[in-house]
Amino acid sequence: MKAQGLEEALDPAIYSPSRRKLHAELRLLRARASRLNCPATARSLDLALEMFIVDCEEAGDASSVHRLDFPPER
C-alpha cells in the first residue's frame, strides 16, 4: 500500500517550502523514469517518495523541524 500524498503536492500550511520542493522533485524524477521506461528506477523513486512522506508525517509540524548539520568529510 502506498502512502497518501505520493501523487499530490504537500500542504503548504503544514510543510516547509524546502520539503515541498524536494517532494515535487522526487515526483518529477519518478515521472521521467516511468516515461523513459526504467521500471527499477521508477520503483526505487516510489520507495523514496513513500519514505519521504512517512518521514514528513513523523516529523509533524514544519516549525518543529530543525536543520541538520553534518560534520565535514575527512
N, CA, C and O atoms as a GROMACS GRO file, in nm:
protein
  296
    1MET      N    1   0.083  -0.118   0.000
    1MET     CA    2   0.000   0.000   0.000
    1MET      C    3   0.088   0.125   0.000
    1MET      O    4   0.185   0.133   0.076
    2LYS      N    5   0.054   0.220  -0.084
    2LYS     CA    6   0.135   0.341  -0.096
    2LYS      C    7   0.087   0.445   0.004
    2LYS      O    8  -0.031   0.453   0.038
    3ALA      N    9   0.182   0.525   0.050
    3ALA     CA   10   0.148   0.632   0.143
    3ALA      C   11   0.065   0.738   0.072
    3ALA      O   12   0.084   0.764  -0.047
    4GLN      N   13  -0.027   0.796   0.145
    4GLN     CA   14  -0.111   0.901   0.087
    4GLN      C   15  -0.024   1.020   0.052
    4GLN      O   16   0.066   1.056   0.128
    5GLY      N   17  -0.050   1.083  -0.063
    5GLY     CA   18   0.023   1.203  -0.100
    5GLY      C   19   0.134   1.184  -0.199
    5GLY      O   20   0.205   1.279  -0.230
    6LEU      N   21   0.152   1.062  -0.250
    6LEU     CA   22   0.259   1.040  -0.347
    6LEU      C   23   0.236   1.117  -0.475
    6LEU      O   24   0.331   1.164  -0.538
    7GLU      N   25   0.111   1.132  -0.514
    7GLU     CA   26   0.080   1.196  -0.642
    7GLU      C   27   0.034   1.340  -0.627
    7GLU      O   28   0.008   1.407  -0.727
    8GLU      N   29   0.022   1.388  -0.505
    8GLU     CA   30  -0.027   1.524  -0.487
    8GLU      C   31   0.074   1.606  -0.408
    8GLU      O   32   0.156   1.552  -0.334
    9ALA      N   33   0.066   1.736  -0.425
    9ALA     CA   34   0.159   1.825  -0.357
    9ALA      C   35   0.132   1.826  -0.207
    9ALA      O   36   0.020   1.800  -0.162
   10LEU      N   37   0.236   1.856  -0.131
   10LEU     CA   38   0.222   1.865   0.014
   10LEU      C   39   0.153   1.996   0.051
   10LEU      O   40   0.172   2.098  -0.016
   11ASP      N   41   0.075   1.993   0.156
   11ASP     CA   42   0.000   2.110   0.203
   11ASP      C   43   0.096   2.219   0.252
   11ASP      O   44   0.173   2.197   0.345
   12PRO      N   45   0.092   2.339   0.189
   12PRO     CA   46   0.182   2.446   0.230
   12PRO      C   47   0.157   2.498   0.371
   12PRO      O   48   0.245   2.561   0.431
   13ALA      N   49   0.039   2.472   0.424
   13ALA     CA   50   0.010   2.515   0.561
   13ALA      C   51   0.083   2.429   0.663
   13ALA      O   52   0.099   2.469   0.778
   14ILE      N   53   0.127   2.311   0.621
   14ILE     CA   54   0.190   2.218   0.714
   14ILE      C   55   0.339   2.201   0.688
   14ILE      O   56   0.419   2.197   0.781
   15TYR      N   57   0.377   2.192   0.560
   15TYR     CA   58   0.514   2.156   0.525
   15TYR      C   59   0.595   2.276   0.476
   15TYR      O   60   0.542   2.365   0.410
   16SER      N   61   0.722   2.277   0.511
   16SER     CA   62   0.811   2.387   0.473
   16SER      C   63   0.833   2.390   0.322
   16SER      O   64   0.814   2.289   0.255
   17PRO      N   65   0.873   2.506   0.269
   17PRO     CA   66   0.899   2.517   0.125
   17PRO      C   67   1.005   2.418   0.076
   17PRO      O   68   0.992   2.364  -0.034
   18SER      N   69   1.108   2.393   0.156
   18SER     CA   70   1.212   2.300   0.112
   18SER      C   71   1.161   2.157   0.104
   18SER      O   72   1.199   2.083   0.014
   19ARG      N   73   1.074   2.118   0.196
   19ARG     CA   74   1.016   1.983   0.190
   19ARG      C   75   0.922   1.970   0.071
   19ARG      O   76   0.920   1.866   0.004
   20ARG      N   77   0.844   2.075   0.044
   20ARG     CA   78   0.754   2.071  -0.072
   20ARG      C   79   0.834   2.064  -0.202
   20ARG      O   80   0.796   1.993  -0.294
   21LYS      N   81   0.944   2.139  -0.208
   21LYS     CA   82   1.027   2.138  -0.329
   21LYS      C   83   1.090   2.000  -0.350
   21LYS      O   84   1.090   1.949  -0.462
   22LEU      N   85   1.142   1.940  -0.244
   22LEU     CA   86   1.202   1.807  -0.256
   22LEU      C   87   1.097   1.705  -0.299
   22LEU      O   88   1.126   1.618  -0.383
   23HIS      N   89   0.977   1.714  -0.244
   23HIS     CA   90   0.869   1.622  -0.282
   23HIS      C   91   0.836   1.638  -0.430
   23HIS      O   92   0.818   1.538  -0.500
   24ALA      N   93   0.829   1.762  -0.477
   24ALA     CA   94   0.799   1.787  -0.619
   24ALA      C   95   0.910   1.733  -0.708
   24ALA      O   96   0.882   1.677  -0.815
   25GLU      N   97   1.035   1.748  -0.667
   25GLU     CA   98   1.148   1.697  -0.746
   25GLU      C   99   1.145   1.544  -0.753
   25GLU      O  100   1.170   1.486  -0.859
   26LEU      N  101   1.114   1.479  -0.642
   26LEU     CA  102   1.104   1.333  -0.642
   26LEU      C  103   0.993   1.286  -0.735
   26LEU      O  104   1.009   1.189  -0.809
   27ARG      N  105   0.879   1.357  -0.732
   27ARG     CA  106   0.768   1.321  -0.822
   27ARG      C  107   0.807   1.340  -0.968
   27ARG      O  108   0.772   1.258  -1.053
   28LEU      N  109   0.880   1.447  -0.997
   28LEU     CA  110   0.924   1.474  -1.134
   28LEU      C  111   1.021   1.365  -1.182
   28LEU      O  112   1.008   1.316  -1.294
   29LEU      N  113   1.117   1.329  -1.098
   29LEU     CA  114   1.211   1.223  -1.134
   29LEU      C  115   1.139   1.091  -1.156
   29LEU      O  116   1.173   1.015  -1.246
   30ARG      N  117   1.039   1.063  -1.073
   30ARG     CA  118   0.964   0.938  -1.085
   30ARG      C  119   0.888   0.936  -1.219
   30ARG      O  120   0.885   0.834  -1.287
   31ALA      N  121   0.829   1.049  -1.256
   31ALA     CA  122   0.756   1.058  -1.383
   31ALA      C  123   0.850   1.039  -1.501
   31ALA      O  124   0.816   0.973  -1.599
   32ARG      N  125   0.969   1.098  -1.493
   32ARG     CA  126   1.067   1.083  -1.601
   32ARG      C  127   1.113   0.938  -1.614
   32ARG      O  128   1.126   0.887  -1.725
   33ALA      N  129   1.138   0.873  -1.502
   33ALA     CA  130   1.181   0.733  -1.506
   33ALA      C  131   1.073   0.646  -1.568
   33ALA      O  132   1.102   0.555  -1.645
   34SER      N  133   0.950   0.674  -1.535
   34SER     CA  134   0.839   0.598  -1.592
   34SER      C  135   0.827   0.623  -1.742
   34SER      O  136   0.808   0.529  -1.819
   35ARG      N  137   0.839   0.749  -1.781
   35ARG     CA  138   0.830   0.785  -1.922
   35ARG      C  139   0.944   0.724  -2.004
   35ARG      O  140   0.925   0.688  -2.120
   36LEU      N  141   1.062   0.712  -1.944
   36LEU     CA  142   1.179   0.655  -2.013
   36LEU      C  143   1.182   0.503  -2.003
   36LEU      O  144   1.279   0.439  -2.046
   37ASN      N  145   1.076   0.445  -1.946
   37ASN     CA  146   1.064   0.300  -1.933
   37ASN      C  147   1.180   0.240  -1.852
   37ASN      O  148   1.247   0.146  -1.896
   38CYS      N  149   1.200   0.296  -1.734
   38CYS     CA  150   1.302   0.246  -1.641
   38CYS      C  151   1.229   0.199  -1.515
   38CYS      O  152   1.226   0.270  -1.415
   39PRO      N  153   1.172   0.078  -1.520
   39PRO     CA  154   1.088   0.034  -1.408
   39PRO      C  155   1.161   0.022  -1.275
   39PRO      O  156   1.104   0.051  -1.170
   40ALA      N  157   1.286  -0.020  -1.276
   40ALA     CA  158   1.360  -0.034  -1.150
   40ALA      C  159   1.383   0.103  -1.086
   40ALA      O  160   1.368   0.119  -0.964
   41THR      N  161   1.418   0.200  -1.167
   41THR     CA  162   1.438   0.336  -1.116
   41THR      C  163   1.307   0.394  -1.067
   41THR      O  164   1.302   0.458  -0.962
   42ALA      N  165   1.200   0.373  -1.142
   42ALA     CA  166   1.069   0.423  -1.102
   42ALA      C  167   1.028   0.362  -0.968
   42ALA      O  168   0.976   0.433  -0.881
   43ARG      N  169   1.049   0.233  -0.951
   43ARG     CA  170   1.014   0.166  -0.825
   43ARG      C  171   1.098   0.220  -0.709
   43ARG      O  172   1.047   0.240  -0.598
   44SER      N  173   1.226   0.243  -0.735
   44SER     CA  174   1.313   0.299  -0.631
   44SER      C  175   1.265   0.438  -0.589
   44SER      O  176   1.266   0.472  -0.471
   45LEU      N  177   1.223   0.517  -0.688
   45LEU     CA  178   1.172   0.650  -0.656
   45LEU      C  179   1.037   0.643  -0.585
   45LEU      O  180   1.007   0.729  -0.502
   46ASP      N  181   0.955   0.543  -0.617
   46ASP     CA  182   0.831   0.521  -0.542
   46ASP      C  183   0.862   0.497  -0.395
   46ASP      O  184   0.798   0.554  -0.307
   47LEU      N  185   0.961   0.412  -0.370
   47LEU     CA  186   1.000   0.383  -0.232
   47LEU      C  187   1.055   0.508  -0.163
   47LEU      O  188   1.026   0.533  -0.046
   48ALA      N  189   1.135   0.586  -0.236
   48ALA     CA  190   1.189   0.710  -0.179
   48ALA      C  191   1.076   0.806  -0.144
   48ALA      O  192   1.079   0.871  -0.039
   49LEU      N  193   0.976   0.816  -0.230
   49LEU     CA  194   0.860   0.902  -0.202
   49LEU      C  195   0.784   0.854  -0.080
   49LEU      O  196   0.743   0.934   0.004
   50GLU      N  197   0.764   0.724  -0.070
   50GLU     CA  198   0.693   0.668   0.046
   50GLU      C  199   0.769   0.699   0.174
   50GLU      O  200   0.710   0.740   0.274
   51MET      N  201   0.901   0.679   0.172
   51MET     CA  202   0.982   0.705   0.291
   51MET      C  203   0.980   0.854   0.325
   51MET      O  204   0.976   0.891   0.442
   52PHE      N  205   0.982   0.939   0.223
   52PHE     CA  206   0.978   1.084   0.245
   52PHE      C  207   0.847   1.125   0.311
   52PHE      O  208   0.847   1.203   0.406
   53ILE      N  209   0.735   1.072   0.262
   53ILE     CA  210   0.604   1.104   0.319
   53ILE      C  211   0.597   1.058   0.465
   53ILE      O  212   0.551   1.132   0.551
   54VAL      N  213   0.642   0.937   0.492
   54VAL     CA  214   0.640   0.885   0.629
   54VAL      C  215   0.727   0.972   0.719
   54VAL      O  216   0.689   1.004   0.831
   55ASP      N  217   0.845   1.010   0.669
   55ASP     CA  218   0.935   1.096   0.746
   55ASP      C  219   0.869   1.230   0.777
   55ASP      O  220   0.879   1.280   0.889
   56CYS      N  221   0.802   1.287   0.678
   56CYS     CA  222   0.732   1.415   0.699
   56CYS      C  223   0.621   1.400   0.802
   56CYS      O  224   0.603   1.487   0.887
   57GLU      N  225   0.547   1.290   0.794
   57GLU     CA  226   0.438   1.267   0.889
   57GLU      C  227   0.492   1.248   1.030
   57GLU      O  228   0.433   1.297   1.126
   58GLU      N  229   0.605   1.178   1.043
   58GLU     CA  230   0.663   1.157   1.175
   58GLU      C  231   0.721   1.286   1.231
   58GLU      O  232   0.718   1.308   1.352
   59ALA      N  233   0.774   1.370   1.142
   59ALA     CA  234   0.832   1.497   1.187
   59ALA      C  235   0.724   1.592   1.235
   59ALA      O  236   0.747   1.675   1.323
   60GLY      N  237   0.604   1.578   1.177
   60GLY     CA  238   0.492   1.662   1.219
   60GLY      C  239   0.504   1.803   1.166
   60GLY      O  240   0.542   1.825   1.051
   61ASP      N  241   0.471   1.896   1.250
   61ASP     CA  242   0.468   2.038   1.215
   61ASP      C  243   0.604   2.084   1.163
   61ASP      O  244   0.708   2.051   1.221
   62ALA      N  245   0.603   2.160   1.054
   62ALA     CA  246   0.726   2.210   0.993
   62ALA      C  247   0.804   2.299   1.090
   62ALA      O  248   0.927   2.308   1.080
   63SER      N  249   0.736   2.364   1.182
   63SER     CA  250   0.806   2.452   1.275
   63SER      C  251   0.891   2.374   1.374
   63SER      O  252   0.982   2.430   1.436
   64SER      N  253   0.864   2.244   1.389
   64SER     CA  254   0.942   2.164   1.482
   64SER      C  255   1.061   2.095   1.416
   64SER      O  256   1.137   2.024   1.481
   65VAL      N  257   1.076   2.116   1.284
   65VAL     CA  258   1.184   2.051   1.211
   65VAL      C  259   1.305   2.143   1.213
   65VAL      O  260   1.296   2.261   1.179
   66HIS      N  261   1.418   2.089   1.252
   66HIS     CA  262   1.541   2.166   1.260
   66HIS      C  263   1.634   2.129   1.146
   66HIS      O  264   1.629   2.018   1.094
   67ARG      N  265   1.719   2.223   1.108
   67ARG     CA  266   1.816   2.198   1.002
   67ARG      C  267   1.918   2.098   1.052
   67ARG      O  268   1.964   2.105   1.166
   68LEU      N  269   1.954   2.003   0.966
   68LEU     CA  270   2.056   1.905   1.001
   68LEU      C  271   2.192   1.957   0.959
   68LEU      O  272   2.210   2.000   0.844
   69ASP      N  273   2.287   1.952   1.048
   69ASP     CA  274   2.425   1.990   1.015
   69ASP      C  275   2.510   1.864   1.018
   69ASP      O  276   2.513   1.792   1.118
   70PHE      N  277   2.577   1.840   0.909
   70PHE     CA  278   2.663   1.722   0.900
   70PHE      C  279   2.808   1.764   0.918
   70PHE      O  280   2.849   1.869   0.869
   71PRO      N  281   2.887   1.683   0.988
   71PRO     CA  282   3.028   1.717   1.004
   71PRO      C  283   3.099   1.712   0.869
   71PRO      O  284   3.060   1.633   0.782
   72PRO      N  285   3.202   1.794   0.851
   72PRO     CA  286   3.274   1.790   0.723
   72PRO      C  287   3.341   1.655   0.702
   72PRO      O  288   3.382   1.588   0.797
   73GLU      N  289   3.350   1.617   0.576
   73GLU     CA  290   3.416   1.490   0.545
   73GLU      C  291   3.564   1.501   0.572
   73GLU      O  292   3.625   1.606   0.556
   74ARG      N  293   3.622   1.390   0.615
   74ARG     CA  294   3.765   1.390   0.646
   74ARG      C  295   3.845   1.338   0.532
   74ARG      O  296   3.968   1.331   0.541
   0.00000   0.00000   0.00000
